[in-house]
Each structure stands twice: as structure tokens, then as C-alpha cells.
Amino acid sequence: MVTGPTPSTGRVAGKRVLITGAARGLGRSHAVRLAEEGADLILVDICRSLPEIEYELATEDDLAETVRLVTELGRRCVSRVADIRDEVALRSAVNAGVDELGGLDGAVANAGVLTVAPWDRTTSEHWRTVVDVNLIGTWNTCAAAIPHLLAQGGGSLVNISSAGAMKGFPLQIPYTAAKHGVVGLTIGLANELAAQSIRVNSVHPTGAFTGMIPPSFGTTLAEERPDLIPMFVNAMPTPFIDAVDVSNAVLFLISDESRFVTGLQFKVDAGVSIN
Ligand SMILES: NC(=O)c1ccc[n+]([C@@H]2O[C@H](COP(=O)([O-])OP(=O)(O)OC[C@H]3O[C@@H](n4cnc5c(N)ncnc54)[C@H](O)[C@@H]3O)[C@@H](O)[C@H]2O)c1
């Protein structure tokens, strides 16, 4: 579905950008912020829950709401339901979106999941699901976008990691490890693709209120390991950041304002990772 008129002004005017995990949370916020600044979007989300993840993931209604918000801003928007673990399905969704929009200038690998458990209750299913979505899914997103960026003569890949990759969050080891993996993927690709003018950067948020709230997190931390609570406390006087704080970093990295920024780990973490 392509909707909306096309005249475009703004910091990313006329850029065509893929966003995964776009149905809600940070992904929806990136979509709205980029659309406000003139981008047209390909929005992908799994739109179903996974048995290994204790909180619900987004729905097709959530994705439709993101589409509504983007088109209300007058931008073109293509949405597809796809699991980023399925590289064939993802590539097909991205290719179809690029056909409709006429090209691709950037991608935001944002979709992710979180499991919570102390080390002795962390299972191989936790590991496989989290690494599959957060690391291999991020790779699949980059790989689906790169041929189109090469065809454009360059572009910008933004991979959403976490402050956990800057300091080593406990009680979520598969997540922390996968988000560290995203850094390796990002800087390796940044080196490999710099000569083709493709920039690759990661963004590292601290906690923001979204649907990513495993109910067991608070109880595990408070009841089993209260000594670890300070690890999650921001240095600046705010318990949480807003989704748009992360989206403003994404906007900068997608825009030409960052045209010579690559291989950056862009922290938006209220200082949680300073020490
Ligand atoms: N919210 C935070 O505090 C926080 C902090 C640091 C990093 N992050 C990262 O930000 C990103 C967005 O998280 P959020 O907070 O908006 O969470 P969220 O759960 O609200 O949104 C994640 C979205 O990704 C989708 N998704 C999950 N698995 C998918 C898959 N296999 N294929 C396609 N889509 C899939 C979900 O349906 C959902 O719409 C994640 O990578 C997360 O790890 C979030």
C-alpha cells in the first residue's frame, strides 16, 4: 500500500528509509520523527507474539496505527508483516517496498526482544531466540538493504543496540551479548562499506517506556539481586528517556548532517554507561 502526497521538506526530505519493529515503541517513534522531517518509509514488523518472550509483541493493528501516523504527516508509507529472522521473507518485503518507493537511502534495524533471568535460569531457548532476532535479524536487515544502497551510490544503516552493550547489563546476558554483537557487526560493516559511501552506526539507548517490559525483570532485580539495581540507574536525573530522544539520534544518523559519521556508537543513555 502506498499512500500520501510527495512534496517533501525537512532534514531527511525525500529519503526512503526501512524501519524494522515499526509497529510500536521506538520503531514507531523513529517512523514519525523521520516522516516529520520528510522521509518516505518501509515499515516492517512481525506483528505476533513469540512463545520464548514473556511479554506480548506488536499486532497488525499497532502497525496500521504507525502507518496512519506517517500518512497523516503526508509521507508515503509501505508496510509489511515479516519476521526479521526469516531472511527470504524480509528481503522480499524490502524489495517490494523499494519497488513501490523507487529506491532506498537508509535502514534502521530496530526490531528486538528481551529475555530476563539470572545466569542459572537462562536457557538455550533464551539464547537462540535473542541472538536470532537481535543479532542475526539485524544482520538480515542490513543485508536486505545494502544492495539497494549500493544501487543509490551510498546510504546510511543505523543499528539499534543498547546501553547494555556499553556496560554489560546483568540478568539479561543473551540480550547484552547480542547487543555487543551488534557493535561488532556495525563497525565491521562500516569498514567494509566505507569505500562505497555506506555509513553504518549503532545507537545505544538507556531505558525508555515501550512495550518491551518483561514482567519478571522488576521482581528478579528487586527480590533476587537488589545489589545490581545501581547498574540500571542513569547518571542524569531521569529514570527514563523518551522514545523521541532515541529517534532524534536516528534522524541525525540518517540525515546528511552526519555524512562523514560512520562506525560510531551513539549513546543516548542519560549517562548510565559512564561508569
Ligand atoms: N525500550 C528500551 O528501554 C530500550 C533500551 C535499549 C534498547 N532498546 C532497543 O530498541 C529497540 C526497540 O525496542 P522497543 O523498546 O521499542 O521494544 P518494543 O517491544 O516496544 O518494540 C519492538 C518491536 O519489534 C517487533 N519485533 C520483535 N521481534 C521481531 C521480529 N523477529 N521481526 C520483526 N519485528 C519484530 C515487535 O513486534 C515490536 O513492535 C530494540 O532493539 C530494543 O532492544 C530498547
The ligand as an SDF file (V2000), in Angstrom:
LIG
                    3D

 44 48  0  0  0  0  0  0  0  0999 V2000
   12.8670    0.3890   25.4290 N   0  0  0  0  0  0  0  0  0  0  0  0
   14.0760    0.3970   25.9470 C   0  0  0  0  0  0  0  0  0  0  0  0
   14.2750    0.7100   27.1330 O   0  0  0  0  0  0  0  0  0  0  0  0
   15.2780    0.0520   25.1000 C   0  0  0  0  0  0  0  0  0  0  0  0
   16.5650    0.3130   25.5980 C   0  0  0  0  0  0  0  0  0  0  0  0
   17.6680   -0.0170   24.8300 C   0  0  0  0  0  0  0  0  0  0  0  0
   17.4970   -0.5840   23.5880 C   0  0  0  0  0  0  0  0  0  0  0  0
   16.2490   -0.8320   23.1120 N   0  0  0  0  0  0  0  0  0  0  0  0
   16.1330   -1.4460   21.7930 C   0  0  0  0  0  0  0  0  0  0  0  0
   15.2720   -0.6660   20.9900 O   0  0  0  0  0  0  0  0  0  0  0  0
   14.6560   -1.4940   20.0090 C   0  0  0  0  0  0  0  0  0  0  0  0
   13.1440   -1.2440   20.0280 C   0  0  0  0  0  0  0  0  0  0  0  0
   12.6400   -1.6920   21.2760 O   0  0  0  0  0  0  0  0  0  0  0  0
   11.3130   -1.1310   21.9540 P   0  0  0  0  0  0  0  0  0  0  0  0
   11.6930   -0.6650   23.2990 O   0  0  0  0  0  0  0  0  0  0  0  0
   10.5840   -0.2200   21.0430 O   0  0  0  0  0  0  0  0  0  0  0  0
   10.5140   -2.5200   22.1630 O   0  0  0  0  0  0  0  0  0  0  0  0
    9.0650   -2.9800   21.6880 P   0  0  0  0  0  0  0  0  0  0  0  0
    8.9240   -4.3820   22.1660 O   0  0  0  0  0  0  0  0  0  0  0  0
    8.0360   -2.0000   22.1230 O   0  0  0  0  0  0  0  0  0  0  0  0
    9.1690   -2.9230   20.1040 O   0  0  0  0  0  0  0  0  0  0  0  0
    9.8980   -3.8750   19.3780 C   0  0  0  0  0  0  0  0  0  0  0  0
    9.1610   -4.1420   18.0770 C   0  0  0  0  0  0  0  0  0  0  0  0
    9.8990   -5.1400   17.3520 O   0  0  0  0  0  0  0  0  0  0  0  0
    8.9670   -6.0990   16.8470 C   0  0  0  0  0  0  0  0  0  0  0  0
    9.6700   -7.3720   16.6640 N   0  0  0  0  0  0  0  0  0  0  0  0
   10.1390   -8.1990   17.6330 C   0  0  0  0  0  0  0  0  0  0  0  0
   10.6780   -9.2950   17.0870 N   0  0  0  0  0  0  0  0  0  0  0  0
   10.5870   -9.1420   15.7350 C   0  0  0  0  0  0  0  0  0  0  0  0
   10.9800   -9.9380   14.6320 C   0  0  0  0  0  0  0  0  0  0  0  0
   11.5570  -11.1360   14.8200 N   0  0  0  0  0  0  0  0  0  0  0  0
   10.7550   -9.4830   13.3820 N   0  0  0  0  0  0  0  0  0  0  0  0
   10.1320   -8.2750   13.1900 C   0  0  0  0  0  0  0  0  0  0  0  0
    9.7220   -7.4910   14.2010 N   0  0  0  0  0  0  0  0  0  0  0  0
    9.9400   -7.9180   15.4530 C   0  0  0  0  0  0  0  0  0  0  0  0
    7.8720   -6.1510   17.9010 C   0  0  0  0  0  0  0  0  0  0  0  0
    6.6590   -6.6920   17.3970 O   0  0  0  0  0  0  0  0  0  0  0  0
    7.7580   -4.6980   18.3130 C   0  0  0  0  0  0  0  0  0  0  0  0
    6.8450   -3.9790   17.5050 O   0  0  0  0  0  0  0  0  0  0  0  0
   15.0490   -2.9230   20.3570 C   0  0  0  0  0  0  0  0  0  0  0  0
   16.1220   -3.3330   19.5420 O   0  0  0  0  0  0  0  0  0  0  0  0
   15.4920   -2.8170   21.7920 C   0  0  0  0  0  0  0  0  0  0  0  0
   16.3950   -3.8370   22.1580 O   0  0  0  0  0  0  0  0  0  0  0  0
   15.1410   -0.5280   23.8400 C   0  0  0  0  0  0  0  0  0  0  0  0
  1  2  1  0
  2  3  2  0
  2  4  1  0
  4  5  1  0
  4 44  2  0
  5  6  2  0
  6  7  1  0
  7  8  2  0
  8  9  1  0
  8 44  1  0
  9 10  1  0
  9 42  1  0
 10 11  1  0
 11 12  1  0
 11 40  1  0
 12 13  1  0
 13 14  1  0
 14 15  2  0
 14 16  1  0
 14 17  1  0
 17 18  1  0
 18 19  2  0
 18 20  1  0
 18 21  1  0
 21 22  1  0
 22 23  1  0
 23 24  1  0
 23 38  1  0
 24 25  1  0
 25 26  1  0
 25 36  1  0
 26 27  1  0
 26 35  1  0
 27 28  2  0
 28 29  1  0
 29 30  1  0
 29 35  2  0
 30 31  1  0
 30 32  2  0
 32 33  1  0
 33 34  2  0
 34 35  1  0
 36 37  1  0
 36 38  1  0
 38 39  1  0
 40 41  1  0
 40 42  1  0
 42 43  1  0
M  CHG  2   8   1  16  -1
M  END
$$$$
